């Protein structure tokens, strides 16, 4: 997951540098007034999103498999804890009944 995130940030950084170069060379228009920095960042985000979607497909699939495995393990642990808790409650009730019958 960290690898995918770093790769995605790398694609964004590359797009940011490319857009910055295009804006300051005059190929792409500058933002209105003082919005030039925001314009560059937003344009880089819009360009990097589809590039990341296509280029990082395999890495995204690997990351999603890792997330699914982690969620499955957590569910299994919760089920195991829940069943242990149920067994403890059942044994406590059984002991209470046995003590009542002994009295």
Jmol script that loads the backbone (N, CA, C; Angstrom):
load data "model"
ATOM      1  N   UNK A   1       0.821  -1.188   0.000  1.00  0.00           N
ATOM      2  CA  UNK A   1       0.000   0.000   0.000  1.00  0.00           C
ATOM      3  C   UNK A   1       0.867   1.254   0.000  1.00  0.00           C
ATOM      4  N   UNK A   2       1.924   1.248   0.775  1.00  0.00           N
ATOM      5  CA  UNK A   2       2.829   2.388   0.821  1.00  0.00           C
ATOM      6  C   UNK A   2       3.499   2.585  -0.532  1.00  0.00           C
ATOM      7  N   UNK A   3       3.842   1.483  -1.170  1.00  0.00           N
ATOM      8  CA  UNK A   3       4.488   1.565  -2.484  1.00  0.00           C
ATOM      9  C   UNK A   3       3.563   2.232  -3.497  1.00  0.00           C
ATOM     10  N   UNK A   4       2.293   1.853  -3.502  1.00  0.00           N
ATOM     11  CA  UNK A   4       1.319   2.445  -4.409  1.00  0.00           C
ATOM     12  C   UNK A   4       1.167   3.938  -4.137  1.00  0.00           C
ATOM     13  N   UNK A   5       1.099   4.303  -2.871  1.00  0.00           N
ATOM     14  CA  UNK A   5       0.953   5.706  -2.500  1.00  0.00           C
ATOM     15  C   UNK A   5       2.155   6.517  -2.963  1.00  0.00           C
ATOM     16  N   UNK A   6       3.344   5.979  -2.759  1.00  0.00           N
ATOM     17  CA  UNK A   6       4.548   6.686  -3.190  1.00  0.00           C
ATOM     18  C   UNK A   6       4.615   6.803  -4.711  1.00  0.00           C
ATOM     19  N   UNK A   7       4.195   5.755  -5.406  1.00  0.00           N
ATOM     20  CA  UNK A   7       4.183   5.815  -6.864  1.00  0.00           C
ATOM     21  C   UNK A   7       3.165   6.855  -7.344  1.00  0.00           C
ATOM     22  N   UNK A   8       2.045   6.920  -6.683  1.00  0.00           N
ATOM     23  CA  UNK A   8       1.016   7.896  -7.047  1.00  0.00           C
ATOM     24  C   UNK A   8       1.520   9.319  -6.802  1.00  0.00           C
ATOM     25  N   UNK A   9       2.205   9.518  -5.684  1.00  0.00           N
ATOM     26  CA  UNK A   9       2.795  10.833  -5.416  1.00  0.00           C
ATOM     27  C   UNK A   9       3.858  11.188  -6.445  1.00  0.00           C
ATOM     28  N   UNK A  10       4.610  10.186  -6.890  1.00  0.00           N
ATOM     29  CA  UNK A  10       5.612  10.424  -7.923  1.00  0.00           C
ATOM     30  C   UNK A  10       4.989  10.862  -9.238  1.00  0.00           C
ATOM     31  N   UNK A  11       3.900  10.226  -9.627  1.00  0.00           N
ATOM     32  CA  UNK A  11       3.190  10.623 -10.850  1.00  0.00           C
ATOM     33  C   UNK A  11       2.681  12.057 -10.705  1.00  0.00           C
ATOM     34  N   UNK A  12       2.126  12.384  -9.535  1.00  0.00           N
ATOM     35  CA  UNK A  12       1.640  13.745  -9.304  1.00  0.00           C
ATOM     36  C   UNK A  12       2.789  14.750  -9.366  1.00  0.00           C
ATOM     37  N   UNK A  13       3.917  14.421  -8.742  1.00  0.00           N
ATOM     38  CA  UNK A  13       5.057  15.341  -8.754  1.00  0.00           C
ATOM     39  C   UNK A  13       5.554  15.571 -10.177  1.00  0.00           C
ATOM     40  N   UNK A  14       5.607  14.509 -10.975  1.00  0.00           N
ATOM     41  CA  UNK A  14       6.020  14.670 -12.364  1.00  0.00           C
ATOM     42  C   UNK A  14       5.053  15.556 -13.135  1.00  0.00           C
ATOM     43  N   UNK A  15       3.770  15.360 -12.929  1.00  0.00           N
ATOM     44  CA  UNK A  15       2.763  16.201 -13.588  1.00  0.00           C
ATOM     45  C   UNK A  15       2.852  17.638 -13.102  1.00  0.00           C
ATOM     46  N   UNK A  16       3.119  17.818 -11.821  1.00  0.00           N
ATOM     47  CA  UNK A  16       3.242  19.162 -11.265  1.00  0.00           C
ATOM     48  C   UNK A  16       4.408  19.905 -11.915  1.00  0.00           C
ATOM     49  N   UNK A  17       5.535  19.230 -12.045  1.00  0.00           N
ATOM     50  CA  UNK A  17       6.689  19.862 -12.691  1.00  0.00           C
ATOM     51  C   UNK A  17       6.404  20.171 -14.158  1.00  0.00           C
ATOM     52  N   UNK A  18       5.748  19.247 -14.845  1.00  0.00           N
ATOM     53  CA  UNK A  18       5.437  19.467 -16.255  1.00  0.00           C
ATOM     54  C   UNK A  18       4.468  20.640 -16.427  1.00  0.00           C
ATOM     55  N   UNK A  19       3.429  20.688 -15.612  1.00  0.00           N
ATOM     56  CA  UNK A  19       2.453  21.782 -15.713  1.00  0.00           C
ATOM     57  C   UNK A  19       3.111  23.102 -15.349  1.00  0.00           C
ATOM     58  N   UNK A  20       3.931  23.096 -14.316  1.00  0.00           N
ATOM     59  CA  UNK A  20       4.629  24.320 -13.912  1.00  0.00           C
ATOM     60  C   UNK A  20       5.481  24.836 -15.071  1.00  0.00           C
ATOM     61  N   UNK A  21       6.203  23.937 -15.717  1.00  0.00           N
ATOM     62  CA  UNK A  21       7.025  24.341 -16.856  1.00  0.00           C
ATOM     63  C   UNK A  21       6.187  24.874 -18.004  1.00  0.00           C
ATOM     64  N   UNK A  22       5.051  24.231 -18.272  1.00  0.00           N
ATOM     65  CA  UNK A  22       4.183  24.692 -19.363  1.00  0.00           C
ATOM     66  C   UNK A  22       3.550  26.047 -19.062  1.00  0.00           C
ATOM     67  N   UNK A  23       3.167  26.264 -17.805  1.00  0.00           N
ATOM     68  CA  UNK A  23       2.557  27.540 -17.433  1.00  0.00           C
ATOM     69  C   UNK A  23       3.582  28.660 -17.514  1.00  0.00           C
ATOM     70  N   UNK A  24       4.761  28.450 -16.992  1.00  0.00           N
ATOM     71  CA  UNK A  24       5.754  29.515 -16.978  1.00  0.00           C
ATOM     72  C   UNK A  24       6.418  29.735 -18.332  1.00  0.00           C
ATOM     73  N   UNK A  25       6.292  28.768 -19.230  1.00  0.00           N
ATOM     74  CA  UNK A  25       6.799  29.007 -20.587  1.00  0.00           C
ATOM     75  C   UNK A  25       5.735  29.642 -21.470  1.00  0.00           C
ATOM     76  N   UNK A  26       4.503  29.724 -20.982  1.00  0.00           N
ATOM     77  CA  UNK A  26       3.439  30.386 -21.709  1.00  0.00           C
ATOM     78  C   UNK A  26       2.614  29.476 -22.591  1.00  0.00           C
ATOM     79  N   UNK A  27       2.878  28.171 -22.582  1.00  0.00           N
ATOM     80  CA  UNK A  27       2.112  27.238 -23.409  1.00  0.00           C
ATOM     81  C   UNK A  27       0.698  27.080 -22.860  1.00  0.00           C
ATOM     82  N   UNK A  28       0.583  27.002 -21.539  1.00  0.00           N
ATOM     83  CA  UNK A  28      -0.706  26.881 -20.861  1.00  0.00           C
ATOM     84  C   UNK A  28      -0.971  28.221 -20.181  1.00  0.00           C
ATOM     85  N   UNK A  29      -2.212  28.734 -20.246  1.00  0.00           N
ATOM     86  CA  UNK A  29      -2.488  30.053 -19.638  1.00  0.00           C
ATOM     87  C   UNK A  29      -2.320  30.035 -18.125  1.00  0.00           C
ATOM     88  N   UNK A  30      -1.909  31.183 -17.601  1.00  0.00           N
ATOM     89  CA  UNK A  30      -1.776  31.340 -16.148  1.00  0.00           C
ATOM     90  C   UNK A  30      -3.161  31.488 -15.521  1.00  0.00           C
ATOM     91  N   UNK A  31      -3.237  31.260 -14.216  1.00  0.00           N
ATOM     92  CA  UNK A  31      -4.504  31.447 -13.514  1.00  0.00           C
ATOM     93  C   UNK A  31      -4.871  32.911 -13.428  1.00  0.00           C
ATOM     94  N   UNK A  32      -6.070  33.187 -12.984  1.00  0.00           N
ATOM     95  CA  UNK A  32      -6.522  34.570 -12.861  1.00  0.00           C
ATOM     96  C   UNK A  32      -5.983  35.200 -11.585  1.00  0.00           C
ATOM     97  N   UNK A  33      -5.453  36.374 -11.678  1.00  0.00           N
ATOM     98  CA  UNK A  33      -4.972  37.105 -10.506  1.00  0.00           C
ATOM     99  C   UNK A  33      -3.874  36.357  -9.768  1.00  0.00           C
ATOM    100  N   UNK A  34      -4.116  36.146  -8.469  1.00  0.00           N
ATOM    101  CA  UNK A  34      -3.127  35.466  -7.620  1.00  0.00           C
ATOM    102  C   UNK A  34      -3.362  33.964  -7.548  1.00  0.00           C
ATOM    103  N   UNK A  35      -4.179  33.405  -8.405  1.00  0.00           N
ATOM    104  CA  UNK A  35      -4.530  31.983  -8.319  1.00  0.00           C
ATOM    105  C   UNK A  35      -3.579  31.089  -9.108  1.00  0.00           C
ATOM    106  N   UNK A  36      -2.446  31.597  -9.530  1.00  0.00           N
ATOM    107  CA  UNK A  36      -1.545  30.831 -10.380  1.00  0.00           C
ATOM    108  C   UNK A  36      -1.085  29.532  -9.716  1.00  0.00           C
ATOM    109  N   UNK A  37      -0.703  29.590  -8.450  1.00  0.00           N
ATOM    110  CA  UNK A  37      -0.235  28.385  -7.752  1.00  0.00           C
ATOM    111  C   UNK A  37      -1.332  27.338  -7.636  1.00  0.00           C
ATOM    112  N   UNK A  38      -2.535  27.782  -7.289  1.00  0.00           N
ATOM    113  CA  UNK A  38      -3.650  26.850  -7.181  1.00  0.00           C
ATOM    114  C   UNK A  38      -3.997  26.261  -8.551  1.00  0.00           C
ATOM    115  N   UNK A  39      -3.940  27.065  -9.575  1.00  0.00           N
ATOM    116  CA  UNK A  39      -4.214  26.615 -10.938  1.00  0.00           C
ATOM    117  C   UNK A  39      -3.243  25.496 -11.334  1.00  0.00           C
ATOM    118  N   UNK A  40      -1.980  25.678 -11.021  1.00  0.00           N
ATOM    119  CA  UNK A  40      -0.968  24.675 -11.374  1.00  0.00           C
ATOM    120  C   UNK A  40      -1.238  23.363 -10.636  1.00  0.00           C
ATOM    121  N   UNK A  41      -1.531  23.447  -9.343  1.00  0.00           N
ATOM    122  CA  UNK A  41      -1.783  22.240  -8.545  1.00  0.00           C
ATOM    123  C   UNK A  41      -3.042  21.522  -9.033  1.00  0.00           C
ATOM    124  N   UNK A  42      -4.117  22.264  -9.271  1.00  0.00           N
ATOM    125  CA  UNK A  42      -5.357  21.633  -9.731  1.00  0.00           C
ATOM    126  C   UNK A  42      -5.195  21.001 -11.111  1.00  0.00           C
ATOM    127  N   UNK A  43      -4.509  21.681 -11.997  1.00  0.00           N
ATOM    128  CA  UNK A  43      -4.280  21.122 -13.325  1.00  0.00           C
ATOM    129  C   UNK A  43      -3.417  19.857 -13.243  1.00  0.00           C
ATOM    130  N   UNK A  44      -2.422  19.864 -12.365  1.00  0.00           N
ATOM    131  CA  UNK A  44      -1.586  18.676 -12.175  1.00  0.00           C
ATOM    132  C   UNK A  44      -2.404  17.523 -11.606  1.00  0.00           C
ATOM    133  N   UNK A  45      -3.313  17.802 -10.667  1.00  0.00           N
ATOM    134  CA  UNK A  45      -4.183  16.752 -10.118  1.00  0.00           C
ATOM    135  C   UNK A  45      -5.078  16.152 -11.191  1.00  0.00           C
ATOM    136  N   UNK A  46      -5.659  17.009 -12.019  1.00  0.00           N
ATOM    137  CA  UNK A  46      -6.559  16.535 -13.074  1.00  0.00           C
ATOM    138  C   UNK A  46      -5.811  15.692 -14.097  1.00  0.00           C
ATOM    139  N   UNK A  47      -4.588  16.049 -14.389  1.00  0.00           N
ATOM    140  CA  UNK A  47      -3.803  15.286 -15.367  1.00  0.00           C
ATOM    141  C   UNK A  47      -3.261  13.993 -14.756  1.00  0.00           C
ATOM    142  N   UNK A  48      -2.831  14.042 -13.490  1.00  0.00           N
ATOM    143  CA  UNK A  48      -2.203  12.865 -12.887  1.00  0.00           C
ATOM    144  C   UNK A  48      -3.201  11.758 -12.550  1.00  0.00           C
ATOM    145  N   UNK A  49      -4.456  12.094 -12.303  1.00  0.00           N
ATOM    146  CA  UNK A  49      -5.446  11.072 -11.927  1.00  0.00           C
ATOM    147  C   UNK A  49      -5.632  10.010 -13.005  1.00  0.00           C
ATOM    148  N   UNK A  50      -5.922  10.376 -14.264  1.00  0.00           N
ATOM    149  CA  UNK A  50      -6.077   9.316 -15.273  1.00  0.00           C
ATOM    150  C   UNK A  50      -4.772   8.600 -15.596  1.00  0.00           C
ATOM    151  N   UNK A  51      -3.655   9.324 -15.504  1.00  0.00           N
ATOM    152  CA  UNK A  51      -2.364   8.673 -15.748  1.00  0.00           C
ATOM    153  C   UNK A  51      -2.125   7.602 -14.689  1.00  0.00           C
ATOM    154  N   UNK A  52      -2.367   7.940 -13.424  1.00  0.00           N
ATOM    155  CA  UNK A  52      -2.205   6.968 -12.339  1.00  0.00           C
ATOM    156  C   UNK A  52      -3.145   5.792 -12.507  1.00  0.00           C
ATOM    157  N   UNK A  53      -4.373   6.075 -12.933  1.00  0.00           N
ATOM    158  CA  UNK A  53      -5.362   5.017 -13.107  1.00  0.00           C
ATOM    159  C   UNK A  53      -4.896   3.992 -14.124  1.00  0.00           C
ATOM    160  N   UNK A  54      -4.291   4.442 -15.201  1.00  0.00           N
ATOM    161  CA  UNK A  54      -3.852   3.534 -16.268  1.00  0.00           C
ATOM    162  C   UNK A  54      -2.497   2.912 -15.943  1.00  0.00           C
ATOM    163  N   UNK A  55      -1.546   3.733 -15.561  1.00  0.00           N
ATOM    164  CA  UNK A  55      -0.162   3.272 -15.393  1.00  0.00           C
ATOM    165  C   UNK A  55       0.012   2.399 -14.153  1.00  0.00           C
ATOM    166  N   UNK A  56      -0.696   2.711 -13.084  1.00  0.00           N
ATOM    167  CA  UNK A  56      -0.500   1.999 -11.811  1.00  0.00           C
ATOM    168  C   UNK A  56      -1.552   0.929 -11.566  1.00  0.00           C
ATOM    169  N   UNK A  57      -2.169   0.417 -12.611  1.00  0.00           N
ATOM    170  CA  UNK A  57      -3.236  -0.578 -12.471  1.00  0.00           C
ATOM    171  C   UNK A  57      -2.760  -1.831 -11.721  1.00  0.00           C
ATOM    172  N   UNK A  58      -1.623  -2.380 -12.119  1.00  0.00           N
ATOM    173  CA  UNK A  58      -1.134  -3.618 -11.473  1.00  0.00           C
ATOM    174  C   UNK A  58      -0.805  -3.374 -10.001  1.00  0.00           C
ATOM    175  N   UNK A  59      -0.180  -2.257  -9.721  1.00  0.00           N
ATOM    176  CA  UNK A  59       0.172  -1.954  -8.329  1.00  0.00           C
ATOM    177  C   UNK A  59      -1.080  -1.714  -7.489  1.00  0.00           C
ATOM    178  N   UNK A  60      -2.090  -1.080  -8.072  1.00  0.00           N
ATOM    179  CA  UNK A  60      -3.354  -0.862  -7.359  1.00  0.00           C
ATOM    180  C   UNK A  60      -4.041  -2.191  -7.062  1.00  0.00           C
ATOM    181  N   UNK A  61      -3.983  -3.128  -8.022  1.00  0.00           N
ATOM    182  CA  UNK A  61      -4.574  -4.449  -7.792  1.00  0.00           C
ATOM    183  C   UNK A  61      -3.854  -5.179  -6.670  1.00  0.00           C
ATOM    184  N   UNK A  62      -2.520  -5.081  -6.642  1.00  0.00           N
ATOM    185  CA  UNK A  62      -1.754  -5.713  -5.556  1.00  0.00           C
ATOM    186  C   UNK A  62      -2.120  -5.102  -4.210  1.00  0.00           C
ATOM    187  N   UNK A  63      -2.254  -3.790  -4.170  1.00  0.00           N
ATOM    188  CA  UNK A  63      -2.605  -3.114  -2.919  1.00  0.00           C
ATOM    189  C   UNK A  63      -4.003  -3.508  -2.467  1.00  0.00           C
ATOM    190  N   UNK A  64      -4.936  -3.649  -3.400  1.00  0.00           N
ATOM    191  CA  UNK A  64      -6.292  -4.019  -3.005  1.00  0.00           C
ATOM    192  C   UNK A  64      -6.351  -5.448  -2.491  1.00  0.00           C
ATOM    193  N   UNK A  65      -5.534  -6.339  -3.048  1.00  0.00           N
ATOM    194  CA  UNK A  65      -5.475  -7.710  -2.541  1.00  0.00           C
ATOM    195  C   UNK A  65      -4.947  -7.709  -1.109  1.00  0.00           C
ATOM    196  N   UNK A  66      -3.941  -6.894  -0.851  1.00  0.00           N
ATOM    197  CA  UNK A  66      -3.390  -6.815   0.507  1.00  0.00           C
ATOM    198  C   UNK A  66      -4.432  -6.275   1.489  1.00  0.00           C
ATOM    199  N   UNK A  67      -5.208  -5.294   1.051  1.00  0.00           N
ATOM    200  CA  UNK A  67      -6.247  -4.729   1.923  1.00  0.00           C
ATOM    201  C   UNK A  67      -7.330  -5.768   2.205  1.00  0.00           C
ATOM    202  N   UNK A  68      -7.742  -6.514   1.182  1.00  0.00           N
ATOM    203  CA  UNK A  68      -8.767  -7.550   1.364  1.00  0.00           C
ATOM    204  C   UNK A  68      -8.273  -8.623   2.322  1.00  0.00           C
ATOM    205  N   UNK A  69      -7.020  -9.035   2.183  1.00  0.00           N
ATOM    206  CA  UNK A  69      -6.465 -10.044   3.094  1.00  0.00           C
ATOM    207  C   UNK A  69      -6.452  -9.530   4.528  1.00  0.00           C
ATOM    208  N   UNK A  70      -6.084  -8.267   4.717  1.00  0.00           N
ATOM    209  CA  UNK A  70      -6.041  -7.688   6.059  1.00  0.00           C
ATOM    210  C   UNK A  70      -7.445  -7.633   6.660  1.00  0.00           C
ATOM    211  N   UNK A  71      -8.429  -7.258   5.862  1.00  0.00           N
ATOM    212  CA  UNK A  71      -9.816  -7.199   6.347  1.00  0.00           C
ATOM    213  C   UNK A  71     -10.313  -8.593   6.710  1.00  0.00           C
ATOM    214  N   UNK A  72      -9.989  -9.598   5.893  1.00  0.00           N
ATOM    215  CA  UNK A  72     -10.399 -10.971   6.190  1.00  0.00           C
ATOM    216  C   UNK A  72      -9.781 -11.463   7.493  1.00  0.00           C
ATOM    217  N   UNK A  73      -8.508 -11.137   7.716  1.00  0.00           N
ATOM    218  CA  UNK A  73      -7.863 -11.530   8.975  1.00  0.00           C
ATOM    219  C   UNK A  73      -8.534 -10.857  10.167  1.00  0.00           C
ATOM    220  N   UNK A  74      -8.860  -9.578  10.024  1.00  0.00           N
ATOM    221  CA  UNK A  74      -9.524  -8.870  11.123  1.00  0.00           C
ATOM    222  C   UNK A  74     -10.900  -9.473  11.410  1.00  0.00           C
ATOM    223  N   UNK A  75     -11.631  -9.818  10.359  1.00  0.00           N
ATOM    224  CA  UNK A  75     -12.939 -10.451  10.561  1.00  0.00           C
ATOM    225  C   UNK A  75     -12.791 -11.792  11.263  1.00  0.00           C
ATOM    226  N   UNK A  76     -11.793 -12.578  10.872  1.00  0.00           N
ATOM    227  CA  UNK A  76     -11.565 -13.873  11.512  1.00  0.00           C
ATOM    228  C   UNK A  76     -11.213 -13.682  12.982  1.00  0.00           C
ATOM    229  N   UNK A  77     -10.371 -12.700  13.285  1.00  0.00           N
ATOM    230  CA  UNK A  77     -10.015 -12.422  14.680  1.00  0.00           C
ATOM    231  C   UNK A  77     -11.232 -11.974  15.487  1.00  0.00           C
ATOM    232  N   UNK A  78     -12.070 -11.130  14.898  1.00  0.00           N
ATOM    233  CA  UNK A  78     -13.280 -10.696  15.601  1.00  0.00           C
ATOM    234  C   UNK A  78     -14.217 -11.867  15.865  1.00  0.00           C
ATOM    235  N   UNK A  79     -14.376 -12.744  14.876  1.00  0.00           N
ATOM    236  CA  UNK A  79     -15.227 -13.921  15.068  1.00  0.00           C
ATOM    237  C   UNK A  79     -14.676 -14.829  16.157  1.00  0.00           C
ATOM    238  N   UNK A  80     -13.349 -15.007  16.174  1.00  0.00           N
ATOM    239  CA  UNK A  80     -12.730 -15.842  17.199  1.00  0.00           C
ATOM    240  C   UNK A  80     -12.934 -15.227  18.581  1.00  0.00           C
ATOM    241  N   UNK A  81     -12.745 -13.924  18.689  1.00  0.00           N
ATOM    242  CA  UNK A  81     -12.945 -13.245  19.973  1.00  0.00           C
ATOM    243  C   UNK A  81     -14.407 -13.317  20.410  1.00  0.00           C
ATOM    244  N   UNK A  82     -15.307 -13.169  19.466  1.00  0.00           N
ATOM    245  CA  UNK A  82     -16.726 -13.220  19.775  1.00  0.00           C
ATOM    246  C   UNK A  82     -17.115 -14.611  20.287  1.00  0.00           C
ATOM    247  N   UNK A  83     -16.594 -15.668  19.646  1.00  0.00           N
ATOM    248  CA  UNK A  83     -16.931 -17.021  20.086  1.00  0.00           C
ATOM    249  C   UNK A  83     -16.319 -17.314  21.460  1.00  0.00           C
ATOM    250  N   UNK A  84     -15.115 -16.810  21.731  1.00  0.00           N
ATOM    251  CA  UNK A  84     -14.517 -16.991  23.059  1.00  0.00           C
ATOM    252  C   UNK A  84     -15.354 -16.279  24.111  1.00  0.00           C
ATOM    253  N   UNK A  85     -15.834 -15.102  23.780  1.00  0.00           N
ATOM    254  CA  UNK A  85     -16.664 -14.353  24.716  1.00  0.00           C
ATOM    255  C   UNK A  85     -17.976 -15.079  24.978  1.00  0.00           C
ATOM    256  N   UNK A  86     -18.577 -15.631  23.930  1.00  0.00           N
ATOM    257  CA  UNK A  86     -19.823 -16.381  24.088  1.00  0.00           C
ATOM    258  C   UNK A  86     -19.612 -17.604  24.966  1.00  0.00           C
ATOM    259  N   UNK A  87     -18.493 -18.288  24.768  1.00  0.00           N
ATOM    260  CA  UNK A  87     -18.199 -19.471  25.587  1.00  0.00           C
ATOM    261  C   UNK A  87     -18.007 -19.076  27.051  1.00  0.00           C
ATOM    262  N   UNK A  88     -17.349 -17.961  27.298  1.00  0.00           N
ATOM    263  CA  UNK A  88     -17.127 -17.512  28.672  1.00  0.00           C
ATOM    264  C   UNK A  88     -18.454 -17.148  29.342  1.00  0.00           C
ATOM    265  N   UNK A  89     -19.325 -16.498  28.604  1.00  0.00           N
ATOM    266  CA  UNK A  89     -20.626 -16.130  29.170  1.00  0.00           C
ATOM    267  C   UNK A  89     -21.449 -17.383  29.441  1.00  0.00           C
ATOM    268  N   UNK A  90     -21.445 -18.326  28.519  1.00  0.00           N
ATOM    269  CA  UNK A  90     -22.201 -19.567  28.713  1.00  0.00           C
ATOM    270  C   UNK A  90     -21.691 -20.346  29.912  1.00  0.00           C
ATOM    271  N   UNK A  91     -20.371 -20.432  30.083  1.00  0.00           N
ATOM    272  CA  UNK A  91     -19.826 -21.176  31.227  1.00  0.00           C
ATOM    273  C   UNK A  91     -20.146 -20.458  32.539  1.00  0.00           C
ATOM    274  N   UNK A  92     -20.152 -19.117  32.511  1.00  0.00           N
ATOM    275  CA  UNK A  92     -20.492 -18.370  33.729  1.00  0.00           C
ATOM    276  C   UNK A  92     -21.952 -18.612  34.107  1.00  0.00           C
ATOM    277  N   UNK A  93     -22.831 -18.645  33.117  1.00  0.00           N
ATOM    278  CA  UNK A  93     -24.242 -18.939  33.398  1.00  0.00           C
ATOM    279  C   UNK A  93     -24.408 -20.359  33.927  1.00  0.00           C
ATOM    280  N   UNK A  94     -23.677 -21.295  33.366  1.00  0.00           N
ATOM    281  CA  UNK A  94     -23.773 -22.684  33.810  1.00  0.00           C
ATOM    282  C   UNK A  94     -23.286 -22.820  35.248  1.00  0.00           C
ATOM    283  N   UNK A  95     -22.211 -22.130  35.597  1.00  0.00           N
ATOM    284  CA  UNK A  95     -21.709 -22.190  36.961  1.00  0.00           C
ATOM    285  C   UNK A  95     -22.712 -21.560  37.931  1.00  0.00           C
ATOM    286  N   UNK A  96     -23.347 -20.472  37.513  1.00  0.00           N
ATOM    287  CA  UNK A  96     -24.342 -19.824  38.370  1.00  0.00           C
ATOM    288  C   UNK A  96     -25.528 -20.730  38.613  1.00  0.00           C
ATOM    289  N   UNK A  97     -25.974 -21.447  37.590  1.00  0.00           N
ATOM    290  CA  UNK A  97     -27.097 -22.373  37.740  1.00  0.00           C
ATOM    291  C   UNK A  97     -26.716 -23.545  38.651  1.00  0.00           C
ATOM    292  N   UNK A  98     -25.489 -24.020  38.495  1.00  0.00           N
ATOM    293  CA  UNK A  98     -25.038 -25.153  39.309  1.00  0.00           C
ATOM    294  C   UNK A  98     -24.981 -24.732  40.778  1.00  0.00           C
ATOM    295  N   UNK A  99     -24.561 -23.533  41.043  1.00  0.00           N
ATOM    296  CA  UNK A  99     -24.484 -23.051  42.431  1.00  0.00           C
ATOM    297  C   UNK A  99     -25.891 -22.864  42.996  1.00  0.00           C
ATOM    298  N   UNK A 100     -26.833 -22.400  42.155  1.00  0.00           N
ATOM    299  CA  UNK A 100     -28.212 -22.234  42.630  1.00  0.00           C
ATOM    300  C   UNK A 100     -28.838 -23.585  42.961  1.00  0.00           C
ATOM    301  N   UNK A 101     -28.545 -24.584  42.128  1.00  0.00           N
ATOM    302  CA  UNK A 101     -29.131 -25.910  42.363  1.00  0.00           C
ATOM    303  C   UNK A 101     -28.496 -26.571  43.576  1.00  0.00           C
ATOM    304  N   UNK A 102     -27.243 -26.264  43.864  1.00  0.00           N
ATOM    305  CA  UNK A 102     -26.554 -26.854  45.016  1.00  0.00           C
ATOM    306  C   UNK A 102     -27.075 -26.242  46.321  1.00  0.00           C
ATOM    307  N   UNK A 103     -27.576 -25.048  46.255  1.00  0.00           N
ATOM    308  CA  UNK A 103     -28.058 -24.367  47.480  1.00  0.00           C
ATOM    309  C   UNK A 103     -29.387 -24.854  47.936  1.00  0.00           C
TER     310      UNK A 103
END
end "model"
wireframe off; spacefill off
backbone 0.3
color backbone group
